[in-house]
Amino acid sequence: MSDKLIFNCTHGKEDPERATLPFVAANIAAAAGQEAIVLCTIEAVWLGTESGTDGIAQPGLPVLGDLYREFIDNGGNVWLCGACTKPRGITEEQLVKGSTIVGAAKVVEEVISGAKTVAFA
């Protein structure tokens, strides 16, 4: 059974609260020593690119850029959905530290291996 936690994030600049909350929860898990991954899909794939978190701040929550860096420093990983990055023209060269483009097969493999998923709707 896997101890991995996968937090799905679907929003970006258009909804700062929904973009930030998965990183808040994932960072708590990473800081506690859990293997934590934020899986960015749809518009959230921009968060893993250079300047992708710039200007994203929801009152009462951490500034997303700072939180993103803290999450990575705590050992977290950010996966960007390959099917979502492709139509947006996002390439590996545009990614920030800690972000990786992954295919659906990788996500399915982790879930089958017992990774637990958390979604913020």
DRENTORKOL-3810 file (N, C-alpha, C; in nm, 4 decimals):
REM DRENTORKOL-3810
@n.u->0.0847; n.v->-0.1186; n.w->0.0000; ca.u->0.0000; ca.v->0.0000; ca.w->0.0000; c.u->0.0883; c.v->0.1235; c.w->0.0000
@n.u->0.0568; n.v->0.2164; n.w->-0.0854; ca.u->0.1338; ca.v->0.3399; ca.w->-0.0994; c.u->0.0948; c.v->0.4418; c.w->0.0077
@n.u->0.1937; n.v->0.5176; n.w->0.0505; ca.u->0.1672; ca.v->0.6282; ca.w->0.1428; c.u->0.1549; c.v->0.7611; c.w->0.0686
@n.u->0.1552; n.v->0.7561; n.w->-0.0643; ca.u->0.1466; ca.v->0.8775; ca.w->-0.1444; c.u->0.0093; c.v->0.9419; c.w->-0.1328
@n.u->0.0128; n.v->1.0743; n.w->-0.1308; ca.u->-0.1099; ca.v->1.1532; ca.w->-0.1352; c.u->-0.1045; c.v->1.2399; c.w->-0.2595
@n.u->-0.2080; n.v->1.2333; n.w->-0.3413; ca.u->-0.2161; ca.v->1.3126; ca.w->-0.4639; c.u->-0.3313; c.v->1.4113; c.w->-0.4479
@n.u->-0.2986; n.v->1.5400; n.w->-0.4510; ca.u->-0.3958; ca.v->1.6478; ca.w->-0.4358; c.u->-0.4220; c.v->1.7073; c.w->-0.5734
@n.u->-0.5443; n.v->1.6966; n.w->-0.6217; ca.u->-0.5775; ca.v->1.7482; ca.w->-0.7546; c.u->-0.6105; c.v->1.8969; c.w->-0.7483
@n.u->-0.5508; n.v->1.9712; n.w->-0.8386; ca.u->-0.5732; ca.v->2.1154; ca.w->-0.8509; c.u->-0.6146; c.v->2.1427; c.w->-0.9949
@n.u->-0.7301; n.v->2.2061; n.w->-1.0139; ca.u->-0.7804; ca.v->2.2318; ca.w->-1.1490; c.u->-0.7829; c.v->2.3802; c.w->-1.1855
@n.u->-0.7583; n.v->2.4671; n.w->-1.0882; ca.u->-0.7728; ca.v->2.6107; ca.w->-1.1121; c.u->-0.6389; c.v->2.6836; c.w->-1.1061
@n.u->-0.6349; n.v->2.7971; n.w->-1.1718; ca.u->-0.5166; ca.v->2.8821; ca.w->-1.1735; c.u->-0.5529; c.v->3.0245; c.w->-1.1364
@n.u->-0.4996; n.v->3.1199; n.w->-1.2114; ca.u->-0.5195; ca.v->3.2622; ca.w->-1.1810; c.u->-0.6665; c.v->3.3033; c.w->-1.1758
@n.u->-0.7521; n.v->3.2311; n.w->-1.2477; ca.u->-0.8940; ca.v->3.2697; ca.w->-1.2540; c.u->-0.9672; c.v->3.2463; c.w->-1.1216
@n.u->-0.9086; n.v->3.1636; n.w->-1.0334; ca.u->-0.9727; ca.v->3.1354; ca.w->-0.9036; c.u->-0.8631; c.v->3.1117; c.w->-0.7993
@n.u->-0.8091; n.v->3.2203; n.w->-0.7419; ca.u->-0.6970; ca.v->3.2088; ca.w->-0.6487; c.u->-0.7225; c.v->3.1156; c.w->-0.5299
@n.u->-0.8442; n.v->3.1160; n.w->-0.4785; ca.u->-0.8737; ca.v->3.0296; ca.w->-0.3634; c.u->-0.8606; c.v->2.8821; c.w->-0.4012
@n.u->-0.9226; n.v->2.8442; n.w->-0.5110; ca.u->-0.9171; ca.v->2.7041; ca.w->-0.5544; c.u->-0.7786; c.v->2.6651; c.w->-0.6059
@n.u->-0.7013; n.v->2.7599; n.w->-0.6506; ca.u->-0.5639; ca.v->2.7311; ca.w->-0.6920; c.u->-0.4743; c.v->2.7076; c.w->-0.5711
@n.u->-0.5015; n.v->2.7770; n.w->-0.4618; ca.u->-0.4144; ca.v->2.7733; ca.w->-0.3445; c.u->-0.4453; c.v->2.6580; c.w->-0.2502
@n.u->-0.5717; n.v->2.6271; n.w->-0.2280; ca.u->-0.6095; ca.v->2.5268; ca.w->-0.1271; c.u->-0.5421; c.v->2.3905; c.w->-0.1434
@n.u->-0.5308; n.v->2.3342; n.w->-0.2644; ca.u->-0.4609; ca.v->2.2059; ca.w->-0.2749; c.u->-0.3147; c.v->2.2144; c.w->-0.2301
@n.u->-0.2513; n.v->2.3279; n.w->-0.2545; ca.u->-0.1123; ca.v->2.3453; ca.w->-0.2121; c.u->-0.1019; c.v->2.3604; c.w->-0.0607
@n.u->-0.2014; n.v->2.4232; n.w->0.0019; ca.u->-0.2029; ca.v->2.4340; ca.w->0.1481; c.u->-0.2055; c.v->2.2937; c.w->0.2087
@n.u->-0.3017; n.v->2.2123; n.w->0.1648; ca.u->-0.3157; ca.v->2.0772; ca.w->0.2194; c.u->-0.1942; c.v->1.9903; c.w->0.1867
@n.u->-0.1467; n.v->1.9976; n.w->0.0639; ca.u->-0.0312; ca.v->1.9170; ca.w->0.0240; c.u->0.0941; c.v->1.9580; c.w->0.1008
@n.u->0.1097; n.v->2.0863; n.w->0.1264; ca.u->0.2261; ca.v->2.1329; ca.w->0.2006; c.u->0.2230; c.v->2.0839; c.w->0.3450
@n.u->0.1052; n.v->2.0791; n.w->0.4054; ca.u->0.0926; ca.v->2.0249; ca.w->0.5407; c.u->0.1370; c.v->1.8786; c.w->0.5406
@n.u->0.0927; n.v->1.8028; n.w->0.4404; ca.u->0.1315; ca.v->1.6621; ca.w->0.4303; c.u->0.2823; c.v->1.6476; c.w->0.4104
@n.u->0.3394; n.v->1.7268; n.w->0.3202; ca.u->0.4837; ca.v->1.7185; ca.w->0.2931; c.u->0.5653; c.v->1.7566; c.w->0.4162
@n.u->0.5224; n.v->1.8609; n.w->0.4858; ca.u->0.5938; ca.v->1.9037; ca.w->0.6067; c.u->0.5876; c.v->1.7975; c.w->0.7161
@n.u->0.4840; n.v->1.7134; n.w->0.7121; ca.u->0.4691; ca.v->1.6056; ca.w->0.8098; c.u->0.5413; c.v->1.4783; c.w->0.7665
@n.u->0.6132; n.v->1.4856; n.w->0.6541; ca.u->0.6911; ca.v->1.3716; ca.w->0.6089; c.u->0.6198; c.v->1.2772; c.w->0.5141
@n.u->0.4998; n.v->1.3127; n.w->0.4716; ca.u->0.4261; ca.v->1.2308; ca.w->0.3746; c.u->0.4755; c.v->1.2613; c.w->0.2336
@n.u->0.4676; n.v->1.1616; n.w->0.1472; ca.u->0.4985; ca.v->1.1856; ca.w->0.0064; c.u->0.3765; c.v->1.2525; c.w->-0.0550
@n.u->0.3908; n.v->1.3783; n.w->-0.0939; ca.u->0.2782; ca.v->1.4577; ca.w->-0.1424; c.u->0.3038; c.v->1.5070; c.w->-0.2840
@n.u->0.1984; n.v->1.4978; n.w->-0.3637; ca.u->0.2034; ca.v->1.5420; ca.w->-0.5031; c.u->0.0812; c.v->1.6296; c.w->-0.5282
@n.u->0.1018; n.v->1.7427; n.w->-0.5948; ca.u->-0.0109; ca.v->1.8208; ca.w->-0.6449; c.u->-0.0202; c.v->1.7904; c.w->-0.7941
@n.u->-0.1322; n.v->1.7327; n.w->-0.8336; ca.u->-0.1588; ca.v->1.7023; ca.w->-0.9737; c.u->-0.2386; c.v->1.8178; c.w->-1.0320
@n.u->-0.1748; n.v->1.8925; n.w->-1.1203; ca.u->-0.2385; ca.v->2.0089; ca.w->-1.1833; c.u->-0.2999; c.v->1.9683; c.w->-1.3163
@n.u->-0.4292; n.v->1.9951; n.w->-1.3287; ca.u->-0.5007; ca.v->1.9663; ca.w->-1.4520; c.u->-0.5706; c.v->2.0940; c.w->-1.4991
@n.u->-0.6191; n.v->2.0915; n.w->-1.6183; ca.u->-0.6924; ca.v->2.2020; ca.w->-1.6803; c.u->-0.6092; c.v->2.3314; c.w->-1.6661
@n.u->-0.6667; n.v->2.4399; n.w->-1.6170; ca.u->-0.5950; ca.v->2.5679; ca.w->-1.6091; c.u->-0.4826; c.v->2.5685; c.w->-1.5051
@n.u->-0.4868; n.v->2.4754; n.w->-1.4113; ca.u->-0.3828; ca.v->2.4708; ca.w->-1.3082; c.u->-0.2458; c.v->2.4353; c.w->-1.3635
@n.u->-0.2387; n.v->2.3796; n.w->-1.4848; ca.u->-0.1067; ca.v->2.3442; ca.w->-1.5388; c.u->-0.0165; c.v->2.4668; c.w->-1.5526
@n.u->-0.0750; n.v->2.5842; n.w->-1.5658; ca.u->0.0065; ca.v->2.7062; ca.w->-1.5752; c.u->0.0851; c.v->2.7318; c.w->-1.4466
@n.u->0.0380; n.v->2.6789; n.w->-1.3324; ca.u->0.1031; ca.v->2.7043; ca.w->-1.2044; c.u->0.2447; c.v->2.6482; c.w->-1.1990
@n.u->0.2726; n.v->2.5468; n.w->-1.2772; ca.u->0.4050; ca.v->2.4857; ca.w->-1.2781; c.u->0.5012; c.v->2.5465; c.w->-1.3771
@n.u->0.4640; n.v->2.6598; n.w->-1.4363; ca.u->0.5511; ca.v->2.7262; ca.w->-1.5341; c.u->0.6141; c.v->2.8508; c.w->-1.4732
@n.u->0.7199; n.v->2.8988; n.w->-1.5383; ca.u->0.7845; ca.v->3.0236; ca.w->-1.4957; c.u->0.6786; c.v->3.1329; c.w->-1.4862
@n.u->0.6736; n.v->3.2004; n.w->-1.3769; ca.u->0.5799; ca.v->3.3086; ca.w->-1.3457; c.u->0.4340; c.v->3.2639; c.w->-1.3398
@n.u->0.4101; n.v->3.1327; n.w->-1.3373; ca.u->0.2740; ca.v->3.0800; ca.w->-1.3351; c.u->0.1971; c.v->3.1104; c.w->-1.2079
@n.u->0.2685; n.v->3.1339; n.w->-1.0974; ca.u->0.2003; ca.v->3.1654; ca.w->-0.9715; c.u->0.2045; c.v->3.3146; c.w->-0.9397
@n.u->0.2690; n.v->3.3924; n.w->-1.0251; ca.u->0.2810; ca.v->3.5366; ca.w->-0.9999; c.u->0.1443; c.v->3.6019; c.w->-0.9828
@n.u->0.1304; n.v->3.6792; n.w->-0.8773; ca.u->0.0091; ca.v->3.7567; ca.w->-0.8548; c.u->-0.1092; c.v->3.6783; c.w->-0.8007
@n.u->-0.0899; n.v->3.5492; n.w->-0.7704; ca.u->-0.2011; ca.v->3.4702; ca.w->-0.7192; c.u->-0.1989; c.v->3.4744; c.w->-0.5668
@n.u->-0.2990; n.v->3.5403; n.w->-0.5115; ca.u->-0.3102; ca.v->3.5533; ca.w->-0.3663; c.u->-0.4571; c.v->3.5667; c.w->-0.3296
@n.u->-0.4991; n.v->3.4860; n.w->-0.2357; ca.u->-0.6355; ca.v->3.4907; ca.w->-0.1837; c.u->-0.6280; c.v->3.5428; c.w->-0.0403
@n.u->-0.7020; n.v->3.6485; n.w->-0.0069; ca.u->-0.7005; ca.v->3.6975; ca.w->0.1310; c.u->-0.7255; c.v->3.5840; c.w->0.2307
@n.u->-0.6424; n.v->3.5789; n.w->0.3337; ca.u->-0.6542; ca.v->3.4763; ca.w->0.4364; c.u->-0.5743; c.v->3.3505; c.w->0.4090
@n.u->-0.5165; n.v->3.3402; n.w->0.2891; ca.u->-0.4348; ca.v->3.2244; ca.w->0.2527; c.u->-0.2941; c.v->3.2702; c.w->0.2178
@n.u->-0.1960; n.v->3.1792; n.w->0.2225; ca.u->-0.0610; ca.v->3.2178; ca.w->0.1833; c.u->-0.0545; c.v->3.2595; c.w->0.0361
@n.u->0.0388; n.v->3.3461; n.w->0.0041; ca.u->0.0641; ca.v->3.3823; ca.w->-0.1362; c.u->0.1098; c.v->3.2547; c.w->-0.2074
@n.u->0.0473; n.v->3.2234; n.w->-0.3192; ca.u->0.0714; ca.v->3.0948; ca.w->-0.3829; c.u->0.2168; c.v->3.0740; c.w->-0.4248
@n.u->0.2825; n.v->3.1752; n.w->-0.4765; ca.u->0.4220; ca.v->3.1599; ca.w->-0.5170; c.u->0.5110; c.v->3.1174; c.w->-0.4007
@n.u->0.4915; n.v->3.1794; n.w->-0.2850; ca.u->0.5687; ca.v->3.1437; ca.w->-0.1658; c.u->0.5349; c.v->3.0022; c.w->-0.1205
@n.u->0.4069; n.v->2.9704; n.w->-0.1205; ca.u->0.3607; ca.v->2.8383; ca.w->-0.0785; c.u->0.4132; c.v->2.7305; c.w->-0.1715
@n.u->0.4127; n.v->2.7566; n.w->-0.3006; ca.u->0.4638; ca.v->2.6616; ca.w->-0.4003; c.u->0.6098; c.v->2.6278; c.w->-0.3698
@n.u->0.6919; n.v->2.7310; n.w->-0.3485; ca.u->0.8343; ca.v->2.7083; ca.w->-0.3201; c.u->0.8531; c.v->2.6323; c.w->-0.1889
@n.u->0.7730; n.v->2.6661; n.w->-0.0883; ca.u->0.7827; ca.v->2.5969; ca.w->0.0409; c.u->0.7453; c.v->2.4489; c.w->0.0245
@n.u->0.6417; n.v->2.4215; n.w->-0.0531; ca.u->0.5996; ca.v->2.2844; ca.w->-0.0797; c.u->0.7136; c.v->2.2047; c.w->-0.1442
@n.u->0.7771; n.v->2.2613; n.w->-0.2433; ca.u->0.8889; ca.v->2.1933; ca.w->-0.3103; c.u->1.0045; c.v->2.1739; c.w->-0.2118
@n.u->1.0354; n.v->2.2753; n.w->-0.1338; ca.u->1.1424; ca.v->2.2647; ca.w->-0.0336; c.u->1.1118; c.v->2.1579; c.w->0.0716
@n.u->0.9841; n.v->2.1334; n.w->0.0970; ca.u->0.9433; ca.v->2.0302; ca.w->0.1927; c.u->0.9399; c.v->1.8905; c.w->0.1302
@n.u->0.9824; n.v->1.8802; n.w->0.0053; ca.u->0.9895; ca.v->1.7503; ca.w->-0.0614; c.u->0.8714; c.v->1.7173; c.w->-0.1497
@n.u->0.7802; n.v->1.8121; n.w->-0.1683; ca.u->0.6641; ca.v->1.7879; ca.w->-0.2532; c.u->0.6991; c.v->1.7915; c.w->-0.4006
@n.u->0.6116; n.v->1.7350; n.w->-0.4811; ca.u->0.6267; ca.v->1.7353; ca.w->-0.6264; c.u->0.4994; c.v->1.7879; c.w->-0.6907
@n.u->0.5156; n.v->1.8508; n.w->-0.8056; ca.u->0.4010; ca.v->1.9007; ca.w->-0.8818; c.u->0.4017; c.v->1.8298; c.w->-1.0168
@n.u->0.2921; n.v->1.7624; n.w->-1.0435; ca.u->0.2745; ca.v->1.6956; ca.w->-1.1718; c.u->0.1767; c.v->1.7758; c.w->-1.2552
@n.u->0.2147; n.v->1.8011; n.w->-1.3790; ca.u->0.1280; ca.v->1.8711; ca.w->-1.4736; c.u->0.0749; c.v->1.7701; c.w->-1.5738
@n.u->-0.0547; n.v->1.7678; n.w->-1.5900; ca.u->-0.1213; ca.v->1.6758; ca.w->-1.6819; c.u->-0.0723; c.v->1.6993; c.w->-1.8249
@n.u->-0.0165; n.v->1.5949; n.w->-1.8857; ca.u->0.0335; ca.v->1.6064; ca.w->-2.0219; c.u->-0.0750; c.v->1.6380; c.w->-2.1228
@n.u->-0.1939; n.v->1.5810; n.w->-2.1034; ca.u->-0.3052; ca.v->1.6083; ca.w->-2.1954; c.u->-0.3545; c.v->1.7519; c.w->-2.1822
@n.u->-0.3235; n.v->1.8152; n.w->-2.0699; ca.u->-0.3642; ca.v->1.9547; ca.w->-2.0476; c.u->-0.2550; c.v->2.0534; c.w->-2.0893
@n.u->-0.1279; n.v->2.0140; n.w->-2.0760; ca.u->-0.0190; ca.v->2.1038; ca.w->-2.1154; c.u->-0.0073; c.v->2.1145; c.w->-2.2671
@n.u->-0.0308; n.v->2.0044; n.w->-2.3355; ca.u->-0.0122; ca.v->2.0026; ca.w->-2.4815; c.u->-0.0952; c.v->2.1069; c.w->-2.5549
@n.u->-0.2279; n.v->2.1136; n.w->-2.5345; ca.u->-0.3052; ca.v->2.2137; ca.w->-2.6087; c.u->-0.2736; c.v->2.3580; c.w->-2.5678
@n.u->-0.2098; n.v->2.3748; n.w->-2.4523; ca.u->-0.1725; ca.v->2.5087; ca.w->-2.4058; c.u->-0.0304; c.v->2.5458; c.w->-2.4487
@n.u->0.0358; n.v->2.4551; n.w->-2.5180; ca.u->0.1701; ca.v->2.4823; ca.w->-2.5681; c.u->0.2769; c.v->2.4856; c.w->-2.4597
@n.u->0.2514; n.v->2.4241; n.w->-2.3449; ca.u->0.3480; ca.v->2.4237; ca.w->-2.2343; c.u->0.4479; c.v->2.3107; c.w->-2.2574
@n.u->0.5764; n.v->2.3445; n.w->-2.2512; ca.u->0.6834; ca.v->2.2461; ca.w->-2.2721; c.u->0.7701; c.v->2.2357; c.w->-2.1470
@n.u->0.8514; n.v->2.1323; n.w->-2.1420; ca.u->0.9431; ca.v->2.1087; ca.w->-2.0290; c.u->1.0324; c.v->2.2303; c.w->-2.0027
@n.u->1.0706; n.v->2.3011; n.w->-2.1072; ca.u->1.1599; ca.v->2.4162; ca.w->-2.0933; c.u->1.0967; c.v->2.5301; c.w->-2.0139
@n.u->0.9671; n.v->2.5329; n.w->-2.0038; ca.u->0.8953; ca.v->2.6401; ca.w->-1.9338; c.u->0.8691; c.v->2.6102; c.w->-1.7859
@n.u->0.9034; n.v->2.4895; n.w->-1.7414; ca.u->0.8668; ca.v->2.4473; ca.w->-1.6068; c.u->0.9603; c.v->2.5030; c.w->-1.5000
@n.u->0.9041; n.v->2.5211; n.w->-1.3811; ca.u->0.9835; ca.v->2.5641; ca.w->-1.2652; c.u->1.0291; c.v->2.4413; c.w->-1.1878
@n.u->1.1226; n.v->2.4617; n.w->-1.0987; ca.u->1.1749; ca.v->2.3552; ca.w->-1.0138; c.u->1.0597; c.v->2.2828; c.w->-0.9432
@n.u->1.0641; n.v->2.1502; n.w->-0.9484; ca.u->0.9645; ca.v->2.0695; ca.w->-0.8799; c.u->0.8480; c.v->2.0261; c.w->-0.9659
@n.u->0.8354; n.v->2.0820; n.w->-1.0867; ca.u->0.7250; ca.v->2.0473; ca.w->-1.1763; c.u->0.7705; c.v->1.9493; c.w->-1.2831
@n.u->0.6820; n.v->1.8566; n.w->-1.3161; ca.u->0.7078; ca.v->1.7570; ca.w->-1.4188; c.u->0.5791; c.v->1.7352; c.w->-1.4969
@n.u->0.5909; n.v->1.7187; n.w->-1.6267; ca.u->0.4755; ca.v->1.6826; ca.w->-1.7085; c.u->0.4627; c.v->1.5309; c.w->-1.7048
@n.u->0.3425; n.v->1.4820; n.w->-1.6696; ca.u->0.3192; ca.v->1.3375; ca.w->-1.6629; c.u->0.1957; c.v->1.3014; c.w->-1.7437
@n.u->0.1940; n.v->1.1782; n.w->-1.7893; ca.u->0.0782; ca.v->1.1279; ca.w->-1.8607; c.u->-0.0210; c.v->1.0629; c.w->-1.7658
@n.u->-0.1384; n.v->1.0381; n.w->-1.8163; ca.u->-0.2437; ca.v->0.9756; ca.w->-1.7362; c.u->-0.2022; c.v->0.8382; c.w->-1.6857
@n.u->-0.1209; n.v->0.7674; n.w->-1.7633; ca.u->-0.0779; ca.v->0.6336; ca.w->-1.7218; c.u->-0.0019; c.v->0.6382; c.w->-1.5891
@n.u->0.0791; n.v->0.7404; n.w->-1.5682; ca.u->0.1539; ca.v->0.7551; ca.w->-1.4429; c.u->0.0588; c.v->0.7751; c.w->-1.3257
@n.u->-0.0411; n.v->0.8581; n.w->-1.3428; ca.u->-0.1383; ca.v->0.8844; ca.w->-1.2365; c.u->-0.2152; c.v->0.7561; c.w->-1.2050
@n.u->-0.2624; n.v->0.6875; n.w->-1.3081; ca.u->-0.3371; ca.v->0.5632; ca.w->-1.2889; c.u->-0.2494; c.v->0.4596; c.w->-1.2179
@n.u->-0.1246; n.v->0.4496; n.w->-1.2577; ca.u->-0.0308; ca.v->0.3562; ca.w->-1.1943; c.u->-0.0183; c.v->0.3834; c.w->-1.0442
@n.u->-0.0060; n.v->0.5091; n.w->-1.0071; ca.u->0.0073; ca.v->0.5449; ca.w->-0.8650; c.u->-0.1197; c.v->0.5148; c.w->-0.7868
@n.u->-0.2352; n.v->0.5418; n.w->-0.8466; ca.u->-0.3618; ca.v->0.5148; ca.w->-0.7784; c.u->-0.3807; c.v->0.3632; c.w->-0.7615
@n.u->-0.3508; n.v->0.2868; n.w->-0.8645; ca.u->-0.3610; ca.v->0.1412; ca.w->-0.8548; c.u->-0.2669; c.v->0.0877; c.w->-0.7472
@n.u->-0.1530; n.v->0.1536; n.w->-0.7304; ca.u->-0.0555; ca.v->0.1120; ca.w->-0.6286; c.u->-0.0955; c.v->0.1575; c.w->-0.4886
@n.u->-0.2078; n.v->0.2276; n.w->-0.4768; ca.u->-0.2593; ca.v->0.2632; ca.w->-0.3456; c.u->-0.2503; c.v->0.4092; c.w->-0.3069
@n.u->-0.2039; n.v->0.4951; n.w->-0.3961; ca.u->-0.1999; ca.v->0.6375; ca.w->-0.3629; c.u->-0.3401; c.v->0.6873; c.w->-0.3337
@n.u->-0.3503; n.v->0.7711; n.w->-0.2345; ca.u->-0.4797; ca.v->0.8302; ca.w->-0.1980; c.u->-0.4929; c.v->0.9641; c.w->-0.2697
@n.u->-0.6134; n.v->0.9945; n.w->-0.3160; ca.u->-0.6352; ca.v->1.1183; ca.w->-0.3887; c.u->-0.7276; c.v->1.2114; c.w->-0.3108
@n.u->-0.6995; n.v->1.3400; n.w->-0.3249; ca.u->-0.7810; ca.v->1.4436; ca.w->-0.2627; c.u->-0.8127; c.v->1.5466; c.w->-0.3712
@n.u->-0.9400; n.v->1.5788; n.w->-0.3872; ca.u->-0.9800; ca.v->1.6767; ca.w->-0.4881; c.u->-1.0472; c.v->1.7956; c.w->-0.4198
@n.u->-1.0190; n.v->1.9135; n.w->-0.4696; ca.u->-1.0829; ca.v->2.0357; ca.w->-0.4239; c.u->-1.1713; c.v->2.0847; c.w->-0.5372
@n.u->-1.3028; n.v->2.0725; n.w->-0.5200; ca.u->-1.3968; ca.v->2.1084; ca.w->-0.6271; c.u->-1.4315; c.v->2.2549; c.w->-0.6207
END
